[in-house]
Amino acid sequence: MSSGCLTTEDGCSLAYEDVGSGLPTIWQHGLGADRQQPTEVFPRNVGVRRITLECRGHGESQMGDPARLSIAQFAADVAALLDHLGIDAAVLGGISLGAAISMCLAASTPWRIKGLILARPAWVDEPAPPTMHPYLVLAELLKEYGREEGLRRFANSEALAVVERVSPDNAASLLSFFSRRDEQSTIELLSRIPKDGPGLSRQDIASIDMPTLVIGNGEEYVHPLRYASQLKDLIPGAALQIVTSKTVDKALYQSQFCESLAPFLQRLTAAG
């Protein structure tokens, strides 16, 4: 395992992790997470080289200019990392935000992508889906009231109650943003990314032509199973795997996620 640093063209220092050997596989985290989130659901001993870039404002990466925070910028940073590592083409995938980044690159630079994994997608084609609204409420409360009072108000808000009725796991994830180390990056990220989207039309998504695995689960507010189903139907030949929700059983979620990824990655490795 090795860790590295990429300095972008605008001078932003981004941290990444590079693990194993074999088929290069970019595997990206969700909004507000770091390299640990995608690691816990990635199978071992599948003959791939897993690479995870911590997006701007996440993990050990700098935020840089807040005005540049967008899914398109995160995708450009992943492409820059491929160049930095001398990788012409890779499997590309991620969870939630990571899925949106991956889909963006699959549509814009398909010659660089050997396979696509869209796990628990939070976007299809539209920017600012209503399922992202609680993040905007959270950001506004954190900005106006700070950690303690913002947390109290959000914990008692209807925005959180709506999420909790569907997915206690999503609700717990939202509350955890109040304990993130960098309050300012949290405010900037949650004020901007939930309003964004992958920048693709349904026609763009339908033009994606590569082996594609979509992973979804029930008991989700932020990542409803219907988003995963829509992407499976839009992308020709895409396969959909439904796993147990973390709300139901986190250990089973992790094991089923790994079991879904492993054969897909092994087929791509065998195909060269």
N, C-alpha and C positions, 0 to 999 in steps of 0.2 A: 504494500500500500504506500502511496506517496501523495503528498499534498503539494499544491503549487499555487502560483499567483499569476493572473493575467492582467496586464495593464492595458486598458482600452484606448482607442484613439483619442478620447477626450480626457484621458488621465485618471480614470476610475480603476482602483485596484480591486480585482475580483478573485475570490478564493475558489479552488476546485480540488476535488479528490479523484485520484486515478488508481483503480484497483484491478489487479489480475491481468491476464493476457488473453488474447484471442480476438474475436470479432468486436470492434469498438462499438460500445453501446452508451449513448448519452441518456442519462436517467435523472429527470428533473423533479424537484420538490414542489410543494404547493405554496400558496400565498402565506407569508409569515413564518414558514418553516425553514429548516436548514438541511444539510446533507444527511442528517440522521433519519429523517422521515422516509425518504425513498429507500434507504438502506434496509430498513426493517422488513420490507416486503419484497426484497430482491433475492432470487434463488442463488444458492452457492453451487459451485462446481458444474457450471453449464458452459464452460469454455468461452466466456466472453470477458472483455475488458470493460468494466463499468466506470464511467466518468460522470461525475456530478458537479455542475457549476452552481455555486451559491449566487443567486441573482442579486442585483444591486439592492442594497438595504437589507439583505438577509445574511444570517450567519456571520462569517468573518469578512464578508465583502463590504466595501464602502458603498454609500448611497450615491455619491456624486451629486450632480445637479438634479434636484427633485423634478424639474420640468421634463427631464428625459425618462422618467419612470413610465414605462408602458410595456405591453406585451410585445410589440414590435421591436422595442429596444432590447428586451431580454432575449428575443430570438436572434437579433443581430449579434449579441454578445456570445451566444452559443456558437454561432457560425464563426465568430472570431476565435473562439477557443479551439474549434476544429482546425482552423488555419494554424494557430499557435502550436498545436500538437502534431501538425503535419498529417492530419487525417483527411483523406479525400472524401470518404463516404462512411456512414455509420448507421446503425439502428438508432432510432430516436424515439424517446417516449418520456412520459412523466405523469404525475398525479395532479389533477385539478389545474392550477396555473401551469404546471409542467406539461399537461396535455395540450393546453391552448398554445403554448410556445412551440411544441412539437408539430402541431397541426399547421401552424403558421409557416414553419420552415418546410414542411412536407409539400405545401402548395407552392411556395415561392422558389425552392431549390430542390426539386424532386431528384435530380441526378446525384445529390449528396446523401440520400436517404435509402437505406437497404430494407428497412422495415419500420413500421410505425406502431406505437403503443399508446393508446389514449385511455388512461385510468381515471375513473371517477371524474369525468369531465364536468366543469362548472360553466362552460359556454358551448353553444353550438355556433350560430352565425351572428347573433345579435349582440351589440355592446350593451352593457349595463342591464343584464337580465334581472328581473325582480328578486330572484333568489340571492342576489348580491346586496340588496338593500340594507340588511342588518350591519354589514361592514361599514357602510356610510354613516349610519346612526352611531356606531361605536366610535368612529374617527372623530365625529363632531363632539361627542361627549368627552372624549379624552382630550381633545384640543381645548375645549371650553372650561372643563372642570379639573383636569389632571387625573392622576391614577386613582386615588382613593374615592373621591366623590364621583368621578366618571364611572368607576366600577359599580358603585352603589346604585347610581341612576340606571345604568345599563342592565344590571341584574334584576331591576324591578320594571323594566320596560316591556311594552307589548312586542317590540321588535324581537327581543330574546324569547319571550313566551311563545311566539309563533314558531320559532325554530325548535324550541325544546319539545313542543307537542309532537313534532315529527321525528326529530333526531336529537336525543340528549348528548350524543357524541359531538355533533356540530355545535351545540350550545356550549359545551365545555371548551371546545376549541376557540370559540369566540371569546369567552371569558379569559382564556389564557393570554390574549393579546395585551391585557392590562399589566402583565408581569414581564413582557418583553424588555430586554435590557435598554434598547434605544427608543425612548418615547417619541422623539421627533421623526425617526424613520417609520415608526408604526403609523403615525398620523399621516405622513406623506403617502405611504403605500396604500393605506386603507381609504384615503381620500381620492386616489387616482385609479388604481387598478380595477376596483369593482365597477367603475364607470366605463372601462375599456372593453375590448373584445379582440378576438384574433384577427379582425380585419378581413374576413373572408365571407363571400356570399355562399349560398347553398350550392350554386353552380360551381364555385371554386372548390368547395369541399368534395363535390361529386366527381371532380376531375382528378382527385388523388388516386394514383394508380401504383400501388405497392402493397405488399403483404401488410395487413393491418389487424391488430387485436384491440378490441374495446373491452374494458373491464368496468363493471358497474355493480351497484348493490342497492337494496331497498333501505328503508328507514333513513332517508337522506333528504335534507332540505336544500343545502347548498349545491349538492351534486345529485339531483334527482335521476332516478333510473331512466326516465324518459329521455334525458339528454343523451345518455349512452345508447339507447335504442335508436334515437334519431340519427346519430352518427353512424351506427352500424348499417342503417338502411340507406344512408346517403353515399357512403364510400363503397364502391363496387368490390364485392368479395370479402368485405370485412367480417370478422368473427366476433361474436359477443360472448363473454364469459361473465356470469353473475356469481358473485361471491357473497358470503355472509357479511353483514354489516358489523362494524366495530361496536355499534350500540347493542347488538345481540351478543356477540362473543368476539372480543378482540383477538384472542389467540387463534381462533378458527379463521377469522378474517385474514390474519397474516399468513397462516399455512395455506389457505385456499388461493390467496393472491400469488404466492410463490409457485403453487402447483399449476396455476393458469399461465404464468410467465414462462416457466421452464421449457415446456415442449415447443412453444412458439420460438424462443431463442435458439433451441437446439435445431429446429428445422432451418432457421436462417443460417446457422453456423454450418450445417451440412451442405446447404446450397452454395456456400462460399460468398 
